[in-house]
Amino acid sequence: MKTRLRYFLEINRNKCTGCQACVLACSYHHSKTFNLSSSCIDIYRNNSNGNIEINLDQSRCDMCPDEDIPLCMQFCAVNAINFIRTREKNL
């Protein structure tokens, strides 16, 4: 049985400030405009209590193949976005 590596992104909720720089960078990658609806990342910050909700659509994320690292990671000032590598067994 062979294994393959799978890469995906993870956003650390404890580090994220909700600034949405990653959302804008992702939207620019996908649509060449700053259109929040074209981003794979959705971040909502409740300013009254400071809670941050994060949704990262891994099925739409292509990891910015023309970049050395994904744009969302490049523009995250607090380094809240990381690559995660897992091994999957192929049948």
Secondary structure, 3 states (H helix, E strand, C coil): CCEEEEEEEEECCCCCCCCCHHHHHHHHHHHCCCCHHHCCEEEEECCCCCCEEEEECCCCCCCCCCCCCCHHHHCCCCCCEEEEEEEEECC
